[in-house]
Amino acid sequence: MENLTFHNKDLRQSKRMQCMKNIDYYVNTTELHREKRLNQRGKAVDISDAGIGIETDYPLAPGHMLWLNGEIDKAGVVRWCMKVNNNYRAGIKLDANGDLNKLRAEEPKGDMFVREETEKYSDFLDRATNRFNKQLNDIEERCRDRKENPEEILKAIEMAVEEVLSVCAEFEQGVKDRDTIQNARTEFHRKTNPILSKSHHINRTRTWPQGSQGDYKTLELVYKNMPLSEGIGYYLDLFALNLPLGEGVRNRIKKLEGMLRDETAKRQKPSILNIACGSCRELMGLVPEISDSNAKVICIDNDNDALAFAQNRLSYTEILPQVEFRKYNAIRMFDDETNMIEFGKQDVIYSVGLFDYLPDDFLVKLLRALYNLLNPGGKLIAAFKDANRYRSQAYHWLLDWDGFLQRTEDDFNSLLHKAGIPAANTSETREESGIIIFYVATK
C-alpha cells in the first residue's frame, strides 16, 4: 500500500513501506480467565521501524500481543483493529527493546493518539475511495454494453455510493476535527472528480458556476428532474436527482404553492413579500389567485440573473404588473425601521431555502424583524431542512454542497423562541417526504 499522507504531511512517526507478504503469527488472548496462545495467518501490507499493518480474518483487539514468524520476525501490540469487508485490518506497534509487557502497558496519549486515530481512519477512507473509483470505472464499461439493464446499472451505482458514504460517515465520527474532515473531503473530491464530473448535475454542485450555492439555475435543474449527461454521467445524474433532498425540494415548491394559494384566496389586495425569490416557480401556479385577489407581490433577490429569469417567466402571464422585482440583500433586513421604509407592512412574508444558510445569531434577528413587519393576522412562512431526515455525507462528499447548516426540529423551535415568536401563534407542517418543515407564524 502506498505511503499515506494527510494535511500534506506524513502522520506516521516512521516512514511505512509497502509490504505484501503472507505471515504466520501467534496471538495471546484470555478466554475463561486463562491466557491462550493462538496460531493464526495473515498478510503484512505495510511496515516501518515502529509498526506494521496487517490483514487477517481473526478479530484482533487493542492490547493483544503478537509474535510474527517467518520473513518478518517481530513482536508487537495491537493498537487498533477495524473490520474491512470480511477481514480485519490492524495496526501493530512493534517492540523495539525486547520488553513486550512494557510496550503493552503503554497507553497512547495526547497528540500521538490523535495522529494514530487519524491515520487509521484516513487509511480506511483512502482504501474506500480507491475501491469506489474502481467500481465506477467498471460500471462505466458496462454502460457501453447496450444489452445492460439500465435499472441494474443504477442499482450498482447506488450500492457503490452507499458503501463509500458509509466510510465517509465513519471518518467524520472517528476524526471529529472540522479542518481534518474538510481537507479529507477536498482530497476525496480531487480523486473522484475524473469519473464523477461526467455527471452534469454532480459537476455543477461541485463547481457552482453561478458563484454561490443553491443558485436558481441549480434548483431549476432539480425541479425539472431530468438527466442531462450521457454514458455513466446519465446514471450519475439520475442518482443525484433522486437523492432524498432532491425529492424534498420538489415537494417543497408544491407545498409552498398550496400554502400561498390558501392565503391569497381568502384575502383582498394582500401584500406579499418573497425573500430570496430565485426563479419564482411557485408564482406560476398562482396566477389566477394573484389576479383575482389583486395581490401585490414584492420579490427580492441578490442575484440579478435570478430576477431577470423570474421576470421573463412571469411576463407571459397577466400578473406581471402586480409583481415587483427588486435586487436586495436579505442580510440587510434585521432593522425594523429600515424594513418599514423599504417595504412597509406585509400580509404574507415567505422564504424557502435561504434560512438554512444563515448562522443562528443573524437568523434570530432576521426572523424577529420579519415577524415585526407583518400586519395583524399576517403570516410568516419559513421552511427548513431537517438534518435528521437526510444523510449529510451525500451532499458534503459526493457533491460539494455544504452551505446549508445541519439543523434539527429542536434547533428550529429554539430559533423561533429566541426570535420572540410565540409558540402559541406558530404551527408546523412537512412536505410529503418529511424532510422539510414549514413553520407558519401568525401575527
N, C-alpha and C positions, 0 to 999 in steps of 0.2 A: 504494500500500500504506500502511496506517496506520502511524503512528509507533509503533515497538515499545518496550515497557518491560520491565525485568527488575529483580527486587528492589525493585519500586515506584520505580525510578529509571531515567531515560533514560541508557543506557550510551554513547550516541554523544556525542562532544565537541561536535558541531554538530547542531542540530535538522534532521531529514530531513523533506522534504515529498513527498507523493505526486506522481509524475511519470510518467504513462503516455504516453510519446512514442516513436515509431519513430526510430531513429538510424542513421546511417552512421558507421563508424569504420575507422581504419587501425590495424593491429597489427604491431609489429616482432617477427619470430621469427628463429631461427637454424636453418638447415637445411644440412646438409653443410658446416658451419663457415662458411657465408655468411649474412649478415644479409639478411632478406627482408621486404618490406612487403606485407601482405595487406589487401585491401579487403573489409570484412565489414558485415553488417547486424545490428541487434539492437533491443532495446526498453529504454528507461530506465524503471525502476519507482519509484525514489525518488532524491532529490538533496538535498545540503546544500552549504554553502560549502566543506566539506572533502572530500566524497566523493560518489560516485554508485553506485547499484546497478543493474546491467543484466542482462537475459536475452538469451542468444544461442545459436545452435546450434554455435558454434565453441568447441572445448575450450581456453579460455584457461588460463594458468598464472601463479602468483605471479611477479612480475618482468617480465612482458610490459608494454611501453609502448604506450599507446593514444592516438590523436588522434581526437576526436569532432567531427563536422561537422554543419552544419545549424543548427537552433534552439539546440542545446547545443554551443557552440564551446569545448571544453575539451580538456585533455591530462592524462594521469594514468598511474599504475602499478597493475597488478593486485596486490591484497594477498591475495585468496583467491578460490577458484572451486570450486564443487561441482556435481555432476550432479543435476538435478531432472527426473525423468521422462526425456523425450528431449532436453531442452535443458540449458543450463548457466546457473547463477546466479553472478555475480561481483561482488565489491566493489572499487571503484576509488578510490584515493586521488588527489585532484586536485592538479595543480601550481598553487601559489599565486604563485611568484616567477619563473616562466619558466625555472627551472633543472631540467629534467626528469631529467637524468642524476644530479644530486644527490639528487633525490627517489627515483629508482630505487635508488640505493645505500643509502638509509636502511633499516635493519633494525628492525622493531618490537621493543621491549624492555619487560620488566617488566610493570607493571600495564596499560599501554596495550595490549600484545599480548594479555593475558588478556581485557581488555574486548572487543577486536576478535574474538577467538575465540568468546567467549561470545555476542556479538552475532550472529555468523554462525550458530551452532547454534540460538540462540533464535529467530532469524528462520525458519530451516528448520523448527523444531518448530511455530512458530505457524502457518505455512502448512499444514503437515501436519494440524494439529488442525482448522483450518477446513475442510479438504478432507474429513476424517473425519466431521465433523458433517454436512456436506452429503450425503455418501454414505449415512449412516444415515437422514437425513431422506428421501432418495429411496427408500430401502428401505422405510421406514415407509409411504410412499404405495403401494408395491407390495403391502404386506401387506393393504391394503384391497380389493385385487382378488382375489376368491376363486378366480379361474382361475389365479393364480400357483402355480407348483410350489414346495411347501414346501422341497424339497431345494435348489432354486435360490436361494431367499431365504437359507437358512442358509449356502450357499456364498458368496453375496455378502457376508454379514456376516463370514465367515471371512477373505475377501480384504481387506476394508476394515480389519479389526483387524490382520491381518498387516502391511499397509502402514504403519499408524501406529506399531505397536510396533517396526518396524524403524527408524523415525526416532527413537523414544524410546531405543533401544539406541545409535544413533549419537550422540545427545545425551549420554548418560551417558559414553560412551567419549571423546568430544571435550572435554567440560567437566570431568569428574572431581571437581570440588569438591562435597562432600556437601550443604552448605547450599544451593548453587545448584540442584542436582538436586532437592532436597526442595521448594524453592519452585516450581520448574517443574512438579513433579508436582501440587502443590496447585492451581496455576493450570489445569493440564490437567483435573483433576477438576471444577473450577468450570465450565469451558467445556463439558465433555461431560456434565455431570450432567443437564441438561434432557432429553436423549434416553436416556442410559444408566440413569437412575433408574426408567425404565419397566420395567426388569427387577427382579423381587423379589430375586433372588439377588445381582445386582451391587450393588443399593442396600444390601442387608444387609451386604455385605462392604466397603462404603464408610462406613457409619454405625455398625456394631457396637452395636446397641441393647441387647445384654446387658451391655455395659460393658467387654468385653475381647475381643481377637482369638482366633479359634479356639474360640469357646464351643460348648457341646454342641448347642445348637439349630441352629447353622450346620452343624456336622458331620452332624447328623441329616438335614438337607436334602441334603447331598452323598451320604450313604448311600442315601437314598430315590431320588435321581436323577430327580426329577420337576419339570418346569416348573410354575410357579405363576402366571405372568402371562399377559396377553392381547396380541394385536397383535404389534408388534415385540418387546415385552417377552418374549413366549413364546420367540422365536427367540434372543434375548439370554440368556435362562435356559438354553436348550439349549447355547448356545455355552459359557457359563461352567461348566456342569456337565461338559462334555466336555473341559475343559482337562486337560492331562496329569496334573497333581497331583490332580485330582478322581478320575481313574481309579486313580491310585496309592493314594489314601486309601481308596477302596472295596476295592481289593485288599489293603491293609494290614490291615483288620479281619478279612478272611477268612484271611489268612496267620497272624495272631495267634491266631485261634480254633484253627487246626490245631496250632500250636506248643503252646498250652496244653492241648489235648486229649491230645497225646502225653505231656506232663509229668504230668497228673493220672491218666492211665490206668496209669502204672507206679509210682505212689506210693500209700501208705495214710496217710490223715489228713494230707495235706500242708498246710502253712501258706503262703498265697499273699497277697502284698501288691500291690495295684493302685494305682499312684500317678497322680494327676490322672485319675481314673476316668471323668469325663464321664458319658455315658449308659449305660456298661457293656454296650453292644450285644453284645460278644463273649461275655459270660457266658450270654446267652440260648441260644446254640448248644451250651453245655457243661453243660446241666442234668443229663443222665444221668451224665456223668463226675464232676461235682462231688458228686452224690448218692451214687454207688457208692463213691467213694474217701473219702467222709466228710470232704471238704476243708473247711478254714476259710479264708474269703476276707475280707480287710480292704480296703475301697475308700475311698480318701481323695480329697477334692477341696476346693478353697477356695470353691466355688460351691454354696450351699445349694439352689438350683433344680436343679442337675445331680444332686445327691444325692437329692432328693425324686423327680425323674423316674426315676432308676435304681431306687430302692426300689419305686416304684409298678410299674414294669415287671416286676421280679422277684417282686412279691407274687402274681403269677398262677402261680408255679412252686413246686415243693416244696422248693427250696433256700434260700428266704428266711431261715430260721433259721440257716443256715450262713454267711450274709453279713452283715458288719458295715459300716455306712456311717458315716463319720466326717468331719466338717469339720476339715480340717488343711491347713496351708500347707506345700507341699513344700520351700520355701526354708529351713525350719527343720530339715531332715533331714541336715545336714552333720556333726552331732556324734554320735559313736558311743555315748556314754553315754546321751544323751537318746533316741536311737533304740531302744536296748535297753529302756529304761523304758517307752516309748510302745508299742512293737510286739513286741519280742522277736525271736529268730532266726526266719528265714523260709526256706522251701524254694524258693519261686519269687517273684521280685520283677520286676515289669514296668511299663513305661510307654511309650506311643506318642504322639508329638506334643509332649509337654512339653519334652523335652531340646532341641528345635530352637529354643526361645525363650530359653534360658538362656545368659548370657555364658560364655566359656571358663573363666575363673578359678573361678567358682562351680560350673560343671558338673563340673569336675575333682574338686572337693571332694565334690560330691554323689555322683558315680559311685563314688568311693573308699569313701564311707560306706555306700552301698547294697551294695557288694560285701562289705564287712566284716560286714554284717548277715546274710549268708547262712549257713545250716548247711553243713557239709561235704557236697559233692555238690550243693549248691543252684545254681540258675540265675538269673542276671540277664539279662533280655531288654530290650534298648534299641533303639528304632527311630529312624532319622534320614532326612531328605530329602537326597538327593544333588544339589547345585546344578548339577552337570554334566549332569543328565538332564532339566532343565526350563528354561523361559525365565522368568527372574525378572520381566521387564517386564510380563508378563500380570498378575501379582499386585500389582505396585507401581504401575502406571499405570492399567490397565483397572479393576482392583479397588483397594482400599487396604489390602492385607494384607501388611504388611512386617515384622510382629513376629518371624517366624521368620528365623533367621540363615542366610546363604548359606555353607554348608559343603560340603566335598567328602570323598570317601573317605579321602584322605590326612589331612584335618583330624580325622576321626573316629578313625582309628588313632592319631594323635598324642595326642588327648584321653584315650583309653583307656590309653595308655602312661604319660602323666603321672599318671593316677589310680592307677597301680601295679597294674593288672590285667594279668597275664601273657599275652602274645600266644599262648603255647602252650595256654592254657586258654580261648581265645576262638575262636569260629567266626562266620562271617557268611553271610547269605543274603539274597536280594532277593525282593520280591513280583513278580508276573507282569510288570508294566510295566517293572521295573528301576529305578524312580525312588527307591524307599525301601529302605534297607538295614536288616536286622535283625542286631544283634550279640548273641550268646549267650555269656556269660562264666560258666564253671563254677568253683565254689569248690574 
